[in-house]
Amino acid sequence: MDESALRSAAVAASQQARDLLNEGVNATPHAAAGSAASIARIVGRLFAVEGASAIGELSSAMTGATHDLREVLAELQSPDLADHQALAEAVARSLALLYPARRELERTAGAGSAEPALPLTRRRTSRVADERRDRPRTELVTDIGFLGDTNFYTGFSGNVSDGGLFVATYDLLPVGTALTVSFVLPDGHQVFAEGQVAWLREGISLDSDLTPGMGIAFERLRQEDHRAISGFMQRRTPMFVDL
């Protein structure tokens, strides 16, 4: 995609995201002051996307907006904000809408870097206790989209329940690490799944088509999340891994 077309796509995505966020705020009249302030800051970042000219400026503004959206979405998952569902859905849909443009901007802006750009992953430094077993779990937030290298994988059955999620990242965790992973699908569905690091892909050279990362095997997956992931996999073929 050339820079002119990429800028047009980024501007269109930011405008649609602003509309979604405004609708979400209007549908949530009692939104928490902190969430409202965060949304206002995000809208400002999206206006910056529309006003930027250089690809680097576009990429920076888009990355900042999606980072803030992830933070707000995490806050809106709190049980205390259960009546903010409309706003949470608007934020999730905005994230999914901005993801492809952001990834292309990162690829273009980082085309001259020595290391290829990979989907951003965020690991919490704190450890959370698993209520069903005495085993600490690391919380991992990652991006899922149609253009990125992060993808679902399946075994012989072709069923995602027998597979998991490949996360393209240089920040590898040891095999066996217990995880609670969260991500937003392109349709806006937010998934929280328990799993563990099952395998690693490391030591990939810069001229290789394969990106480093880790395979996370699902241990617990809610029915609604299973359906949402299966629907995504009908549009994007999952990786096949000999489990």
C-alpha positions as CSV (number, residue, x, y, z in Angstrom):
1,M,0.0,0.0,0.0
2,D,1.5,3.4,-1.0
3,E,1.8,6.2,1.6
4,S,-1.1,8.2,0.1
5,A,-3.5,5.2,0.3
6,L,-2.2,4.3,3.8
7,R,-2.8,7.8,5.0
8,S,-6.4,7.8,3.6
9,A,-7.1,4.4,5.3
10,A,-5.7,5.7,8.6
11,V,-7.8,8.9,8.5
12,A,-11.0,6.9,7.5
13,A,-10.4,4.5,10.4
14,S,-9.8,7.3,12.9
15,Q,-13.0,9.1,11.8
16,Q,-15.0,5.9,12.2
17,A,-13.4,5.2,15.6
18,R,-14.3,8.7,16.8
19,D,-17.9,8.2,15.7
20,L,-18.0,4.9,17.6
21,L,-16.6,6.4,20.8
22,N,-19.0,9.3,20.7
23,E,-21.9,6.9,20.3
24,G,-20.5,4.9,23.2
25,V,-20.2,7.9,25.5
26,N,-23.7,9.1,24.5
27,A,-25.1,5.7,25.3
28,T,-23.4,5.7,28.7
29,P,-24.6,8.9,30.4
30,H,-23.1,8.0,33.8
31,A,-19.7,7.1,32.5
32,A,-16.9,7.4,35.2
33,A,-15.1,10.7,35.1
34,G,-11.8,8.9,34.5
35,S,-13.1,6.9,31.5
36,A,-14.7,10.1,30.0
37,A,-11.4,12.0,30.4
38,S,-9.5,9.1,28.8
39,I,-12.0,9.0,25.9
40,A,-11.6,12.7,25.4
41,R,-7.8,12.2,25.2
42,I,-8.2,9.4,22.7
43,V,-10.4,11.5,20.5
44,G,-7.7,14.2,20.6
45,R,-5.2,11.6,19.4
46,L,-7.5,10.5,16.6
47,F,-7.8,14.1,15.5
48,A,-4.0,14.2,15.4
49,V,-4.0,11.2,13.1
50,E,-6.3,13.1,10.7
51,G,-4.0,16.2,10.9
52,A,-0.7,14.4,10.6
53,S,1.2,14.4,7.2
54,A,4.3,12.4,7.8
55,I,4.0,8.6,8.2
56,G,6.0,8.8,11.4
57,E,3.6,11.3,12.9
58,L,0.6,9.1,11.8
59,S,2.1,6.0,13.3
60,S,2.9,7.7,16.6
61,A,-0.6,9.2,16.9
62,M,-2.2,5.9,16.0
63,T,-0.1,3.9,18.4
64,G,-0.8,6.3,21.2
65,A,-4.6,6.1,20.5
66,T,-4.6,2.3,20.5
67,H,-2.5,2.1,23.6
68,D,-5.0,4.4,25.5
69,L,-7.9,2.4,24.1
70,R,-6.5,-0.8,25.5
71,E,-6.0,0.9,28.9
72,V,-9.6,2.2,28.9
73,L,-10.9,-1.2,27.9
74,A,-9.1,-2.9,30.7
75,E,-10.7,-0.4,33.2
76,L,-14.1,-1.0,31.8
77,Q,-13.9,-4.7,32.4
78,S,-14.2,-4.0,36.1
79,P,-17.3,-5.5,37.8
80,D,-17.9,-2.0,39.2
81,L,-18.5,-0.7,35.7
82,A,-20.9,-3.4,34.5
83,D,-23.4,-0.7,33.4
84,H,-20.8,0.7,31.0
85,Q,-21.2,-2.2,28.5
86,A,-22.1,0.1,25.6
87,L,-18.9,2.2,26.1
88,A,-16.8,-1.0,26.5
89,E,-18.2,-2.3,23.2
90,A,-17.5,1.0,21.5
91,V,-13.9,1.0,22.7
92,A,-13.4,-2.7,21.7
93,R,-14.8,-2.0,18.2
94,S,-12.6,1.0,17.8
95,L,-9.6,-1.0,18.7
96,A,-10.4,-3.6,16.1
97,L,-11.1,-0.9,13.5
98,L,-7.8,0.8,14.1
99,Y,-5.7,-2.3,14.3
100,P,-5.0,-2.9,10.5
101,A,-4.2,0.7,9.8
102,R,-1.9,0.9,12.8
103,R,0.0,-2.3,11.9
104,E,0.5,-1.1,8.3
105,L,1.7,2.3,9.6
106,E,4.2,0.5,12.0
107,R,5.5,-1.6,9.1
108,T,5.9,1.4,6.8
109,A,7.5,3.6,9.5
110,G,9.8,0.9,10.6
111,A,10.8,-0.3,7.1
112,G,14.3,0.8,7.6
113,S,14.9,-0.6,11.0
114,A,17.2,-3.6,11.7
115,E,14.5,-5.6,13.4
116,P,11.1,-6.3,11.9
117,A,8.1,-4.8,13.7
118,L,6.0,-7.3,15.6
119,P,2.6,-7.0,17.2
120,L,2.8,-5.3,20.6
121,T,2.4,-7.5,23.6
122,R,2.0,-6.2,27.1
123,R,2.9,-8.3,30.1
124,R,1.9,-7.3,33.6
125,T,4.8,-7.5,36.1
126,S,2.5,-8.6,38.9
127,R,1.5,-12.2,39.3
128,V,-2.2,-13.1,39.9
129,A,-3.3,-16.2,41.8
130,D,-5.4,-18.8,40.1
131,E,-8.5,-19.4,42.2
132,R,-8.8,-23.1,41.1
133,R,-5.2,-24.1,41.7
134,D,-2.2,-22.8,43.6
135,R,-0.3,-21.7,40.6
136,P,0.6,-18.1,39.7
137,R,-0.4,-16.8,36.2
138,T,1.1,-14.0,34.2
139,E,-1.3,-11.6,32.5
140,L,-0.6,-11.0,28.8
141,V,-2.4,-8.6,26.4
142,T,-1.9,-9.0,22.7
143,D,-3.4,-7.8,19.4
144,I,-5.3,-10.0,16.9
145,G,-6.1,-8.8,13.4
146,F,-6.3,-9.9,9.8
147,L,-2.8,-8.6,8.8
148,G,-0.6,-9.4,11.8
149,D,1.5,-12.5,12.4
150,T,-0.2,-13.4,15.7
151,N,-2.8,-16.0,14.9
152,F,-4.7,-19.0,16.2
153,Y,-3.4,-22.5,15.7
154,T,-5.1,-25.9,15.7
155,G,-4.0,-29.6,15.7
156,F,-5.3,-32.5,13.7
157,S,-8.9,-32.0,14.8
158,G,-9.0,-28.4,13.4
159,N,-10.8,-27.3,16.5
160,V,-9.4,-24.3,18.3
161,S,-10.2,-25.9,21.7
162,D,-7.4,-28.4,20.8
163,G,-5.0,-25.6,19.8
164,G,-4.4,-22.1,21.0
165,L,-2.8,-18.8,20.1
166,F,0.5,-18.0,18.5
167,V,1.8,-14.7,19.7
168,A,4.4,-13.1,17.5
169,T,6.9,-11.4,19.9
170,Y,10.5,-11.2,20.9
171,D,9.6,-11.1,24.6
172,L,9.4,-14.9,25.0
173,L,8.3,-16.7,28.2
174,P,9.5,-20.1,29.4
175,V,7.6,-23.2,28.2
176,G,5.1,-24.1,30.9
177,T,4.4,-20.5,32.1
178,A,0.8,-20.2,33.1
179,L,-1.0,-17.3,31.4
180,T,-4.2,-15.3,31.4
181,V,-4.3,-13.9,27.9
182,S,-6.7,-11.2,26.6
183,F,-7.3,-9.9,23.1
184,V,-9.9,-8.1,21.0
185,L,-11.1,-9.8,17.8
186,P,-11.7,-7.6,14.7
187,D,-15.5,-7.8,15.4
188,G,-14.9,-6.2,18.8
189,H,-15.4,-9.3,20.9
190,Q,-13.1,-9.3,23.9
191,V,-11.6,-12.7,24.9
192,F,-10.1,-13.7,28.2
193,A,-8.6,-17.2,28.1
194,E,-6.4,-19.3,30.4
195,G,-3.6,-21.2,29.0
196,Q,0.1,-21.9,29.2
197,V,3.2,-21.5,27.0
198,A,3.3,-24.8,25.0
199,W,6.1,-24.1,22.5
200,L,8.5,-21.5,21.3
201,R,9.7,-20.3,17.9
202,E,13.0,-18.5,18.5
203,G,16.3,-17.7,16.9
204,I,14.7,-16.7,13.6
205,S,17.1,-14.8,11.3
206,L,16.1,-11.3,10.0
207,D,15.9,-12.6,6.4
208,S,13.4,-15.4,7.4
209,D,9.7,-15.3,6.6
210,L,9.0,-16.8,10.0
211,T,8.6,-14.5,13.0
212,P,9.7,-15.5,16.5
213,G,7.0,-16.0,19.1
214,M,5.3,-18.5,21.4
215,G,2.4,-20.9,21.2
216,I,-0.1,-20.6,24.0
217,A,-2.2,-23.7,24.5
218,F,-5.8,-22.9,25.7
219,E,-6.8,-24.6,29.0
220,R,-10.1,-22.9,29.5
221,L,-12.2,-21.2,26.9
222,R,-15.8,-19.9,27.4
223,Q,-18.4,-21.0,24.9
224,E,-19.0,-17.5,23.7
225,D,-15.3,-17.0,23.2
226,H,-15.0,-20.3,21.3
227,R,-17.8,-19.2,19.0
228,A,-16.3,-15.8,18.4
229,I,-12.8,-17.3,17.6
230,S,-14.4,-20.0,15.3
231,G,-16.1,-17.2,13.4
232,F,-12.8,-15.3,13.1
233,M,-11.1,-18.5,11.8
234,Q,-13.6,-18.8,9.0
235,R,-12.3,-15.6,7.7
236,R,-8.6,-16.1,8.5
237,T,-7.2,-19.7,8.1
238,P,-5.5,-20.7,11.3
239,M,-2.0,-22.1,11.5
240,F,-1.6,-25.9,11.6
241,V,0.7,-27.3,14.3
242,D,1.5,-31.0,14.8
243,L,0.4,-31.2,18.4
